[in-house]
């Protein structure tokens, strides 16, 4: 594979690790100790915080803000202007009125599992986990964990459909079985969760 590429205007800390064939575009910032896997795209103006972990073949679109200690597994899509928060009780100052420093708070992160997609301008309020192949609709505010294969939307985000690995909404076959119209893959629903059959 070709080596990683960073645009001249990108700010990639020398302590960050960037995988092969990954492209970091104009004005993006990748902070110290961040790890970005191979064959990824980090879009214009995106921010990857210190120690953030990004798997292989991820797309982090323009102006997305991925604050530490977020973890993105392989194949994750983060849409334009998405925000992953990291402070459950944010304040600029302490109760004494002093400016807070890194020692005054404990960062909490967002975890995004394999193949999941986060739509444009969504906000994921840490700590939350977005399940495998889940889909967060554009403009949503995620305040609770999202199950595998769930399509969530709204403020706050709620499950409105099931989706398959292709991203398309599934078609219900019977009380517990769902099918992907594109791939033909079958899924089984049980107690509010969905699993791919034959996986």
ZAVOVO-312071 format. One record per residue (C-alpha): x, y, z; residue number from 1. Coordinates in Angstrom, 3 decimals, padded with zeros to 6 digits. Example, Ala and Ser with C-alpha at 12.3 -4.5 7.8 and 13.67 -1.06 7.14 Angstrom:
       xx       yy       zz   i
  012.300 -004.500  007.800   1
  013.670 -001.060  007.140   2
//
This chain:
       xx       yy       zz   i
  000.000  000.000  000.000   1
  001.164  003.577 -000.552   2
  002.317  005.603  002.466   3
  000.062  007.967  004.369   4
 -000.510  011.426  002.905   5
 -001.063  014.666  004.810   6
 -001.912  017.922  003.050   7
  000.612  020.716  003.692   8
 -001.938  022.650  005.764   9
 -002.827  019.655  007.951  10
 -001.479  019.588  011.517  11
 -000.381  016.036  012.307  12
  001.508  015.705  015.575  13
  004.735  013.713  015.167  14
  003.639  011.490  018.058  15
  000.476  010.434  016.184  16
  000.423  007.160  014.228  17
 -001.079  007.277  010.736  18
 -001.605  004.032  008.792  19
 -000.689  003.282  005.198  20
 -002.770  004.814  002.401  21
 -004.548  007.151  004.848  22
 -005.194  010.704  003.670  23
 -005.362  013.680  006.040  24
 -006.764  016.664  004.176  25
 -006.452  020.439  004.452  26
 -006.623  022.088  007.889  27
 -007.312  018.787  009.678  28
 -005.630  018.273  013.046  29
 -004.481  014.915  014.435  30
 -003.234  015.305  018.010  31
 -000.512  013.533  019.960  32
 -000.788  009.776  020.532  33
 -003.818  009.456  018.250  34
 -003.802  006.294  016.144  35
 -005.472  006.359  012.730  36
 -005.538  003.054  010.832  37
 -004.840  002.302  007.188  38
 -006.919  003.421  004.192  39
 -008.733  006.120  006.173  40
 -009.855  009.583  005.104  41
 -009.679  012.510  007.520  42
 -011.546  015.380  005.878  43
 -010.895  019.103  005.741  44
 -010.918  020.762  009.139  45
 -011.578  017.546  011.062  46
 -010.168  017.207  014.573  47
 -008.838  013.957  016.081  48
 -008.049  014.384  019.782  49
 -005.100  013.093  021.810  50
 -005.069  009.308  022.125  51
 -008.156  008.768  019.945  52
 -008.162  005.314  018.341  53
 -009.420  004.997  014.737  54
 -009.543  001.638  012.959  55
 -008.915  000.808  009.305  56
 -011.001  002.100  006.358  57
 -012.790  004.814  008.328  58
 -014.084  008.073  006.845  59
 -014.105  011.129  009.070  60
 -015.701  013.866  007.037  61
 -015.106  017.623  006.949  62
 -015.157  019.492  010.266  63
 -016.028  016.450  012.386  64
 -014.794  016.795  015.982  65
 -013.644  013.499  017.511  66
 -012.645  014.290  021.092  67
 -010.602  011.949  023.253  68
 -010.925  009.233  024.418  69
 -013.137  008.168  021.491  70
 -012.632  004.753  019.900  71
 -013.733  004.045  016.320  72
 -013.523  000.464  015.108  73
 -012.974 -000.549  011.465  74
 -015.166  000.806  008.691  75
 -016.792  003.650  010.636  76
 -018.303  006.652  008.830  77
 -018.408  009.991  010.653  78
 -020.353  012.609  008.690  79
 -019.604  016.300  008.254  80
 -019.669  018.442  011.421  81
 -020.384  015.501  013.749  82
 -019.359  016.096  017.373  83
 -018.289  013.428  019.869  84
 -018.328  015.037  023.323  85
 -016.076  013.984  026.197  86
 -017.243  015.823  029.324  87
 -020.469  014.769  031.002  88
 -020.615  017.825  033.278  89
 -018.791  020.579  031.340  90
 -017.628  023.750  033.055  91
 -014.980  026.307  032.065  92
 -014.132  027.095  035.700  93
 -013.926  025.324  039.036  94
 -016.305  026.138  041.891  95
 -013.622  028.596  043.068  96
 -013.793  030.467  039.763  97
 -010.393  029.266  038.513  98
 -009.993  028.235  034.899  99
 -010.248  024.447  034.711 100
 -007.247  022.459  033.534 101
 -006.937  018.894  032.274 102
 -006.437  017.777  035.888 103
 -009.875  019.089  036.894 104
 -011.967  016.654  034.887 105
 -012.101  013.051  033.759 106
 -012.698  012.604  030.024 107
 -015.360  010.095  028.954 108
 -015.565  008.859  025.380 109
 -017.774  007.691  022.564 110
 -017.216  004.181  021.181 111
 -018.332  003.425  017.629 112
 -018.387 -000.249  016.665 113
 -017.500 -001.804  013.299 114
 -019.313 -000.500  010.227 115
 -021.496  002.052  012.016 116
 -022.341  005.425  010.431 117
 -022.957  008.766  012.126 118
 -024.928  011.235  009.977 119
 -024.015  014.863  009.362 120
 -024.244  017.316  012.280 121
 -025.136  014.619  014.793 122
 -023.944  014.961  018.380 123
 -022.977  011.892  020.406 124
 -022.987  012.741  024.120 125
 -020.386  010.631  025.904 126
 -020.323  008.117  027.353 127
 -022.248  006.177  024.678 128
 -021.585  003.186  022.443 129
 -022.873  003.047  018.872 130
 -023.385 -000.601  017.927 131
 -022.084 -002.531  014.915 132
 -023.531 -001.412  011.565 133
 -025.889  001.016  013.303 134
 -026.941  004.217  011.550 135
 -027.431  007.569  013.281 136
 -029.604  009.865  011.153 137
 -028.331  013.351  010.320 138
 -028.921  015.950  013.024 139
 -029.588  013.457  015.811 140
 -028.496  013.823  019.426 141
 -027.425  010.457  020.833 142
 -027.667  010.255  024.623 143
 -028.030  006.463  025.082 144
 -026.282  003.406  023.687 145
 -027.409  002.381  020.196 146
 -027.937 -001.352  019.495 147
 -026.259 -003.168  016.608 148
 -028.095 -002.599  013.291 149
 -030.373  000.106  014.735 150
 -031.368  003.208  012.782 151
 -031.838  006.018  015.300 152
 -033.103  009.543  014.671 153
 -034.260  012.611  016.544 154
 -033.509  014.675  019.621 155
 -032.943  012.651  021.677 156
 -032.270  009.830  019.213 157
 -034.609  006.837  019.285 158
 -034.679  003.659  017.223 159
 -037.026  004.032  014.253 160
 -035.964  001.090  012.051 161
 -033.500 -001.736  011.670 162
 -030.811 -001.545  008.983 163
 -028.529 -004.180  007.481 164
 -024.835 -004.065  006.732 165
 -025.609 -002.347  003.417 166
 -027.203  000.551  005.336 167
 -030.643 -000.004  003.811 168
 -033.703 -000.429  006.043 169
 -034.658 -004.070  006.540 170
 -037.942 -005.648  005.452 171
 -039.872 -007.600  008.071 172
 -040.532 -011.221  007.076 173
 -042.336 -012.400  010.224 174
 -042.494 -011.575  013.950 175
 -038.771 -012.148  014.502 176
 -037.137 -012.250  011.057 177
 -035.905 -009.358  008.916 178
 -034.267 -009.344  005.485 179
 -032.017 -006.903  003.636 180
 -033.571 -005.962  000.263 181
 -030.131 -005.392 -001.261 182
 -028.056 -008.358 -000.030 183
 -030.730 -010.898  000.929 184
 -029.096 -011.339  004.338 185
 -031.455 -012.436  007.109 186
 -031.557 -011.107  010.661 187
 -033.342 -012.239  013.820 188
 -034.845 -009.878  016.401 189
 -034.962 -010.833  020.061 190
 -035.596 -008.688  023.144 191
 -034.836 -005.415  021.369 192
 -031.658 -006.621  019.678 193
 -030.910 -007.835  016.162 194
 -028.388 -010.410  014.985 195
 -027.235 -011.428  011.535 196
 -028.080 -015.055  010.842 197
 -025.279 -017.276  009.611 198
 -022.559 -014.841  010.683 199
//
